[in-house]
Amino acid sequence: MEPIEINAGTYYLRALRSDDRVDDRPALADGGIADPDYIAQRARQWAEETHYSWAVCEPTTGEMLAEVGLDTGTAEVTGWARSGHDEALATAMSAVRRFAASVLG
């Protein structure tokens, strides 16, 4: 499956990126994730339909505030937020739970 963007009202959710336009690696490092293959791994998981993940972003700047993941086997929703962005995480987790209910049943 191709990554799906989700509009969560005050935030938007998109696939993790590291390209010439958007680089989520600094935000991931703030979250303690320094694996250079992390973004590619998340893309593979989307393609394999084993785990879906989203960068939770501020809509005007595109800054990544948190990450939410959905295990497609268990429908478990997990996530983490950069310091001071717990509200973004909570909002995104709720949106991903609704997505899971409609897509995974």
Phi and psi in radians as a Rosetta constraint file:
Dihedral C 1 N 2 CA 2 C 2 CIRCULARHARMONIC -1.331 0.35
Dihedral N 2 CA 2 C 2 N 3 CIRCULARHARMONIC 2.539 0.35
Dihedral C 2 N 3 CA 3 C 3 CIRCULARHARMONIC -0.995 0.35
Dihedral N 3 CA 3 C 3 N 4 CIRCULARHARMONIC 2.466 0.35
Dihedral C 3 N 4 CA 4 C 4 CIRCULARHARMONIC -1.976 0.35
Dihedral N 4 CA 4 C 4 N 5 CIRCULARHARMONIC 2.303 0.35
Dihedral C 4 N 5 CA 5 C 5 CIRCULARHARMONIC -1.468 0.35
Dihedral N 5 CA 5 C 5 N 6 CIRCULARHARMONIC 2.555 0.35
Dihedral C 5 N 6 CA 6 C 6 CIRCULARHARMONIC -2.214 0.35
Dihedral N 6 CA 6 C 6 N 7 CIRCULARHARMONIC 2.286 0.35
Dihedral C 6 N 7 CA 7 C 7 CIRCULARHARMONIC -1.576 0.35
Dihedral N 7 CA 7 C 7 N 8 CIRCULARHARMONIC 2.014 0.35
Dihedral C 7 N 8 CA 8 C 8 CIRCULARHARMONIC -1.895 0.35
Dihedral N 8 CA 8 C 8 N 9 CIRCULARHARMONIC 0.603 0.35
Dihedral C 8 N 9 CA 9 C 9 CIRCULARHARMONIC 1.399 0.35
Dihedral N 9 CA 9 C 9 N 10 CIRCULARHARMONIC -1.743 0.35
Dihedral C 9 N 10 CA 10 C 10 CIRCULARHARMONIC -1.368 0.35
Dihedral N 10 CA 10 C 10 N 11 CIRCULARHARMONIC -0.114 0.35
Dihedral C 10 N 11 CA 11 C 11 CIRCULARHARMONIC -2.374 0.35
Dihedral N 11 CA 11 C 11 N 12 CIRCULARHARMONIC 2.783 0.35
Dihedral C 11 N 12 CA 12 C 12 CIRCULARHARMONIC -2.210 0.35
Dihedral N 12 CA 12 C 12 N 13 CIRCULARHARMONIC 2.607 0.35
Dihedral C 12 N 13 CA 13 C 13 CIRCULARHARMONIC -1.986 0.35
Dihedral N 13 CA 13 C 13 N 14 CIRCULARHARMONIC 2.311 0.35
Dihedral C 13 N 14 CA 14 C 14 CIRCULARHARMONIC -2.507 0.35
Dihedral N 14 CA 14 C 14 N 15 CIRCULARHARMONIC 2.955 0.35
Dihedral C 14 N 15 CA 15 C 15 CIRCULARHARMONIC -1.129 0.35
Dihedral N 15 CA 15 C 15 N 16 CIRCULARHARMONIC 2.639 0.35
Dihedral C 15 N 16 CA 16 C 16 CIRCULARHARMONIC -1.122 0.35
Dihedral N 16 CA 16 C 16 N 17 CIRCULARHARMONIC 2.542 0.35
Dihedral C 16 N 17 CA 17 C 17 CIRCULARHARMONIC -2.444 0.35
Dihedral N 17 CA 17 C 17 N 18 CIRCULARHARMONIC 2.654 0.35
Dihedral C 17 N 18 CA 18 C 18 CIRCULARHARMONIC -2.665 0.35
Dihedral N 18 CA 18 C 18 N 19 CIRCULARHARMONIC 1.565 0.35
Dihedral C 18 N 19 CA 19 C 19 CIRCULARHARMONIC -2.495 0.35
Dihedral N 19 CA 19 C 19 N 20 CIRCULARHARMONIC -2.897 0.35
Dihedral C 19 N 20 CA 20 C 20 CIRCULARHARMONIC -1.263 0.35
Dihedral N 20 CA 20 C 20 N 21 CIRCULARHARMONIC -0.174 0.35
Dihedral C 20 N 21 CA 21 C 21 CIRCULARHARMONIC -1.891 0.35
Dihedral N 21 CA 21 C 21 N 22 CIRCULARHARMONIC -0.661 0.35
Dihedral C 21 N 22 CA 22 C 22 CIRCULARHARMONIC -2.388 0.35
Dihedral N 22 CA 22 C 22 N 23 CIRCULARHARMONIC 2.360 0.35
Dihedral C 22 N 23 CA 23 C 23 CIRCULARHARMONIC -2.315 0.35
Dihedral N 23 CA 23 C 23 N 24 CIRCULARHARMONIC 1.872 0.35
Dihedral C 23 N 24 CA 24 C 24 CIRCULARHARMONIC -1.486 0.35
Dihedral N 24 CA 24 C 24 N 25 CIRCULARHARMONIC -0.079 0.35
Dihedral C 24 N 25 CA 25 C 25 CIRCULARHARMONIC -1.019 0.35
Dihedral N 25 CA 25 C 25 N 26 CIRCULARHARMONIC -0.707 0.35
Dihedral C 25 N 26 CA 26 C 26 CIRCULARHARMONIC -1.084 0.35
Dihedral N 26 CA 26 C 26 N 27 CIRCULARHARMONIC -0.694 0.35
Dihedral C 26 N 27 CA 27 C 27 CIRCULARHARMONIC -1.174 0.35
Dihedral N 27 CA 27 C 27 N 28 CIRCULARHARMONIC -0.703 0.35
Dihedral C 27 N 28 CA 28 C 28 CIRCULARHARMONIC -1.083 0.35
Dihedral N 28 CA 28 C 28 N 29 CIRCULARHARMONIC -0.707 0.35
Dihedral C 28 N 29 CA 29 C 29 CIRCULARHARMONIC -1.082 0.35
Dihedral N 29 CA 29 C 29 N 30 CIRCULARHARMONIC -0.658 0.35
Dihedral C 29 N 30 CA 30 C 30 CIRCULARHARMONIC -1.054 0.35
Dihedral N 30 CA 30 C 30 N 31 CIRCULARHARMONIC -0.523 0.35
Dihedral C 30 N 31 CA 31 C 31 CIRCULARHARMONIC -1.543 0.35
Dihedral N 31 CA 31 C 31 N 32 CIRCULARHARMONIC 0.109 0.35
Dihedral C 31 N 32 CA 32 C 32 CIRCULARHARMONIC 1.491 0.35
Dihedral N 32 CA 32 C 32 N 33 CIRCULARHARMONIC 0.226 0.35
Dihedral C 32 N 33 CA 33 C 33 CIRCULARHARMONIC -1.854 0.35
Dihedral N 33 CA 33 C 33 N 34 CIRCULARHARMONIC 1.902 0.35
Dihedral C 33 N 34 CA 34 C 34 CIRCULARHARMONIC -2.010 0.35
Dihedral N 34 CA 34 C 34 N 35 CIRCULARHARMONIC 0.039 0.35
Dihedral C 34 N 35 CA 35 C 35 CIRCULARHARMONIC -1.089 0.35
Dihedral N 35 CA 35 C 35 N 36 CIRCULARHARMONIC 2.082 0.35
Dihedral C 35 N 36 CA 36 C 36 CIRCULARHARMONIC -1.157 0.35
Dihedral N 36 CA 36 C 36 N 37 CIRCULARHARMONIC -0.289 0.35
Dihedral C 36 N 37 CA 37 C 37 CIRCULARHARMONIC -1.701 0.35
Dihedral N 37 CA 37 C 37 N 38 CIRCULARHARMONIC 0.041 0.35
Dihedral C 37 N 38 CA 38 C 38 CIRCULARHARMONIC -1.018 0.35
Dihedral N 38 CA 38 C 38 N 39 CIRCULARHARMONIC -0.848 0.35
Dihedral C 38 N 39 CA 39 C 39 CIRCULARHARMONIC -1.138 0.35
Dihedral N 39 CA 39 C 39 N 40 CIRCULARHARMONIC -0.727 0.35
Dihedral C 39 N 40 CA 40 C 40 CIRCULARHARMONIC -1.122 0.35
Dihedral N 40 CA 40 C 40 N 41 CIRCULARHARMONIC -0.662 0.35
Dihedral C 40 N 41 CA 41 C 41 CIRCULARHARMONIC -1.084 0.35
Dihedral N 41 CA 41 C 41 N 42 CIRCULARHARMONIC -0.780 0.35
Dihedral C 41 N 42 CA 42 C 42 CIRCULARHARMONIC -1.098 0.35
Dihedral N 42 CA 42 C 42 N 43 CIRCULARHARMONIC -0.664 0.35
Dihedral C 42 N 43 CA 43 C 43 CIRCULARHARMONIC -1.125 0.35
Dihedral N 43 CA 43 C 43 N 44 CIRCULARHARMONIC -0.728 0.35
Dihedral C 43 N 44 CA 44 C 44 CIRCULARHARMONIC -1.077 0.35
Dihedral N 44 CA 44 C 44 N 45 CIRCULARHARMONIC -0.702 0.35
Dihedral C 44 N 45 CA 45 C 45 CIRCULARHARMONIC -1.121 0.35
Dihedral N 45 CA 45 C 45 N 46 CIRCULARHARMONIC -0.647 0.35
Dihedral C 45 N 46 CA 46 C 46 CIRCULARHARMONIC -1.068 0.35
Dihedral N 46 CA 46 C 46 N 47 CIRCULARHARMONIC -0.844 0.35
Dihedral C 46 N 47 CA 47 C 47 CIRCULARHARMONIC -1.081 0.35
Dihedral N 47 CA 47 C 47 N 48 CIRCULARHARMONIC -0.647 0.35
Dihedral C 47 N 48 CA 48 C 48 CIRCULARHARMONIC -1.450 0.35
Dihedral N 48 CA 48 C 48 N 49 CIRCULARHARMONIC -0.164 0.35
Dihedral C 48 N 49 CA 49 C 49 CIRCULARHARMONIC 1.034 0.35
Dihedral N 49 CA 49 C 49 N 50 CIRCULARHARMONIC 0.689 0.35
Dihedral C 49 N 50 CA 50 C 50 CIRCULARHARMONIC -1.816 0.35
Dihedral N 50 CA 50 C 50 N 51 CIRCULARHARMONIC -0.495 0.35
Dihedral C 50 N 51 CA 51 C 51 CIRCULARHARMONIC -2.719 0.35
Dihedral N 51 CA 51 C 51 N 52 CIRCULARHARMONIC 2.222 0.35
Dihedral C 51 N 52 CA 52 C 52 CIRCULARHARMONIC -1.830 0.35
Dihedral N 52 CA 52 C 52 N 53 CIRCULARHARMONIC 2.422 0.35
Dihedral C 52 N 53 CA 53 C 53 CIRCULARHARMONIC -2.400 0.35
Dihedral N 53 CA 53 C 53 N 54 CIRCULARHARMONIC 2.668 0.35
Dihedral C 53 N 54 CA 54 C 54 CIRCULARHARMONIC -2.396 0.35
Dihedral N 54 CA 54 C 54 N 55 CIRCULARHARMONIC 2.464 0.35
Dihedral C 54 N 55 CA 55 C 55 CIRCULARHARMONIC -1.455 0.35
Dihedral N 55 CA 55 C 55 N 56 CIRCULARHARMONIC 2.238 0.35
Dihedral C 55 N 56 CA 56 C 56 CIRCULARHARMONIC -1.605 0.35
Dihedral N 56 CA 56 C 56 N 57 CIRCULARHARMONIC 2.072 0.35
Dihedral C 56 N 57 CA 57 C 57 CIRCULARHARMONIC -2.123 0.35
Dihedral N 57 CA 57 C 57 N 58 CIRCULARHARMONIC 2.616 0.35
Dihedral C 57 N 58 CA 58 C 58 CIRCULARHARMONIC -1.307 0.35
Dihedral N 58 CA 58 C 58 N 59 CIRCULARHARMONIC 2.210 0.35
Dihedral C 58 N 59 CA 59 C 59 CIRCULARHARMONIC -1.187 0.35
Dihedral N 59 CA 59 C 59 N 60 CIRCULARHARMONIC -0.496 0.35
Dihedral C 59 N 60 CA 60 C 60 CIRCULARHARMONIC -1.455 0.35
Dihedral N 60 CA 60 C 60 N 61 CIRCULARHARMONIC -0.511 0.35
Dihedral C 60 N 61 CA 61 C 61 CIRCULARHARMONIC -1.887 0.35
Dihedral N 61 CA 61 C 61 N 62 CIRCULARHARMONIC -0.366 0.35
Dihedral C 61 N 62 CA 62 C 62 CIRCULARHARMONIC 1.373 0.35
Dihedral N 62 CA 62 C 62 N 63 CIRCULARHARMONIC 0.094 0.35
Dihedral C 62 N 63 CA 63 C 63 CIRCULARHARMONIC -1.113 0.35
Dihedral N 63 CA 63 C 63 N 64 CIRCULARHARMONIC 2.301 0.35
Dihedral C 63 N 64 CA 64 C 64 CIRCULARHARMONIC -1.325 0.35
Dihedral N 64 CA 64 C 64 N 65 CIRCULARHARMONIC 2.156 0.35
Dihedral C 64 N 65 CA 65 C 65 CIRCULARHARMONIC -1.842 0.35
Dihedral N 65 CA 65 C 65 N 66 CIRCULARHARMONIC -0.452 0.35
Dihedral C 65 N 66 CA 66 C 66 CIRCULARHARMONIC -2.818 0.35
Dihedral N 66 CA 66 C 66 N 67 CIRCULARHARMONIC 3.015 0.35
Dihedral C 66 N 67 CA 67 C 67 CIRCULARHARMONIC -2.318 0.35
Dihedral N 67 CA 67 C 67 N 68 CIRCULARHARMONIC 2.393 0.35
Dihedral C 67 N 68 CA 68 C 68 CIRCULARHARMONIC -2.146 0.35
Dihedral N 68 CA 68 C 68 N 69 CIRCULARHARMONIC 2.421 0.35
Dihedral C 68 N 69 CA 69 C 69 CIRCULARHARMONIC -2.229 0.35
Dihedral N 69 CA 69 C 69 N 70 CIRCULARHARMONIC 2.638 0.35
Dihedral C 69 N 70 CA 70 C 70 CIRCULARHARMONIC -2.236 0.35
Dihedral N 70 CA 70 C 70 N 71 CIRCULARHARMONIC 2.006 0.35
Dihedral C 70 N 71 CA 71 C 71 CIRCULARHARMONIC -1.351 0.35
Dihedral N 71 CA 71 C 71 N 72 CIRCULARHARMONIC 2.040 0.35
Dihedral C 71 N 72 CA 72 C 72 CIRCULARHARMONIC -1.263 0.35
Dihedral N 72 CA 72 C 72 N 73 CIRCULARHARMONIC -0.339 0.35
Dihedral C 72 N 73 CA 73 C 73 CIRCULARHARMONIC -1.378 0.35
Dihedral N 73 CA 73 C 73 N 74 CIRCULARHARMONIC -0.657 0.35
Dihedral C 73 N 74 CA 74 C 74 CIRCULARHARMONIC -1.897 0.35
Dihedral N 74 CA 74 C 74 N 75 CIRCULARHARMONIC -0.220 0.35
Dihedral C 74 N 75 CA 75 C 75 CIRCULARHARMONIC 1.137 0.35
Dihedral N 75 CA 75 C 75 N 76 CIRCULARHARMONIC 0.326 0.35
Dihedral C 75 N 76 CA 76 C 76 CIRCULARHARMONIC -1.319 0.35
Dihedral N 76 CA 76 C 76 N 77 CIRCULARHARMONIC 2.314 0.35
Dihedral C 76 N 77 CA 77 C 77 CIRCULARHARMONIC -1.855 0.35
Dihedral N 77 CA 77 C 77 N 78 CIRCULARHARMONIC 2.210 0.35
Dihedral C 77 N 78 CA 78 C 78 CIRCULARHARMONIC -2.289 0.35
Dihedral N 78 CA 78 C 78 N 79 CIRCULARHARMONIC 2.901 0.35
Dihedral C 78 N 79 CA 79 C 79 CIRCULARHARMONIC -3.093 0.35
Dihedral N 79 CA 79 C 79 N 80 CIRCULARHARMONIC 3.049 0.35
Dihedral C 79 N 80 CA 80 C 80 CIRCULARHARMONIC -2.580 0.35
Dihedral N 80 CA 80 C 80 N 81 CIRCULARHARMONIC 2.737 0.35
Dihedral C 80 N 81 CA 81 C 81 CIRCULARHARMONIC -2.269 0.35
Dihedral N 81 CA 81 C 81 N 82 CIRCULARHARMONIC 2.593 0.35
Dihedral C 81 N 82 CA 82 C 82 CIRCULARHARMONIC -1.166 0.35
Dihedral N 82 CA 82 C 82 N 83 CIRCULARHARMONIC 2.736 0.35
Dihedral C 82 N 83 CA 83 C 83 CIRCULARHARMONIC -0.910 0.35
Dihedral N 83 CA 83 C 83 N 84 CIRCULARHARMONIC 2.256 0.35
Dihedral C 83 N 84 CA 84 C 84 CIRCULARHARMONIC 1.503 0.35
Dihedral N 84 CA 84 C 84 N 85 CIRCULARHARMONIC 0.092 0.35
Dihedral C 84 N 85 CA 85 C 85 CIRCULARHARMONIC -2.139 0.35
Dihedral N 85 CA 85 C 85 N 86 CIRCULARHARMONIC 0.585 0.35
Dihedral C 85 N 86 CA 86 C 86 CIRCULARHARMONIC -1.109 0.35
Dihedral N 86 CA 86 C 86 N 87 CIRCULARHARMONIC -0.578 0.35
Dihedral C 86 N 87 CA 87 C 87 CIRCULARHARMONIC -1.125 0.35
Dihedral N 87 CA 87 C 87 N 88 CIRCULARHARMONIC -0.705 0.35
Dihedral C 87 N 88 CA 88 C 88 CIRCULARHARMONIC -1.071 0.35
Dihedral N 88 CA 88 C 88 N 89 CIRCULARHARMONIC -0.744 0.35
Dihedral C 88 N 89 CA 89 C 89 CIRCULARHARMONIC -1.088 0.35
Dihedral N 89 CA 89 C 89 N 90 CIRCULARHARMONIC -0.830 0.35
Dihedral C 89 N 90 CA 90 C 90 CIRCULARHARMONIC -1.068 0.35
Dihedral N 90 CA 90 C 90 N 91 CIRCULARHARMONIC -0.764 0.35
Dihedral C 90 N 91 CA 91 C 91 CIRCULARHARMONIC -1.091 0.35
Dihedral N 91 CA 91 C 91 N 92 CIRCULARHARMONIC -0.774 0.35
Dihedral C 91 N 92 CA 92 C 92 CIRCULARHARMONIC -1.168 0.35
Dihedral N 92 CA 92 C 92 N 93 CIRCULARHARMONIC -0.711 0.35
Dihedral C 92 N 93 CA 93 C 93 CIRCULARHARMONIC -1.082 0.35
Dihedral N 93 CA 93 C 93 N 94 CIRCULARHARMONIC -0.676 0.35
Dihedral C 93 N 94 CA 94 C 94 CIRCULARHARMONIC -1.113 0.35
Dihedral N 94 CA 94 C 94 N 95 CIRCULARHARMONIC -0.752 0.35
Dihedral C 94 N 95 CA 95 C 95 CIRCULARHARMONIC -1.125 0.35
Dihedral N 95 CA 95 C 95 N 96 CIRCULARHARMONIC -0.696 0.35
Dihedral C 95 N 96 CA 96 C 96 CIRCULARHARMONIC -1.214 0.35
Dihedral N 96 CA 96 C 96 N 97 CIRCULARHARMONIC -0.609 0.35
Dihedral C 96 N 97 CA 97 C 97 CIRCULARHARMONIC -1.077 0.35
Dihedral N 97 CA 97 C 97 N 98 CIRCULARHARMONIC -0.727 0.35
Dihedral C 97 N 98 CA 98 C 98 CIRCULARHARMONIC -1.120 0.35
Dihedral N 98 CA 98 C 98 N 99 CIRCULARHARMONIC -0.735 0.35
Dihedral C 98 N 99 CA 99 C 99 CIRCULARHARMONIC -1.029 0.35
Dihedral N 99 CA 99 C 99 N 100 CIRCULARHARMONIC -0.816 0.35
Dihedral C 99 N 100 CA 100 C 100 CIRCULARHARMONIC -1.047 0.35
Dihedral N 100 CA 100 C 100 N 101 CIRCULARHARMONIC -0.741 0.35
Dihedral C 100 N 101 CA 101 C 101 CIRCULARHARMONIC -1.098 0.35
Dihedral N 101 CA 101 C 101 N 102 CIRCULARHARMONIC -0.657 0.35
Dihedral C 101 N 102 CA 102 C 102 CIRCULARHARMONIC -1.431 0.35
Dihedral N 102 CA 102 C 102 N 103 CIRCULARHARMONIC -0.559 0.35
Dihedral C 102 N 103 CA 103 C 103 CIRCULARHARMONIC -1.607 0.35
Dihedral N 103 CA 103 C 103 N 104 CIRCULARHARMONIC -0.733 0.35
Dihedral C 103 N 104 CA 104 C 104 CIRCULARHARMONIC -1.666 0.35
Dihedral N 104 CA 104 C 104 N 105 CIRCULARHARMONIC -0.257 0.35
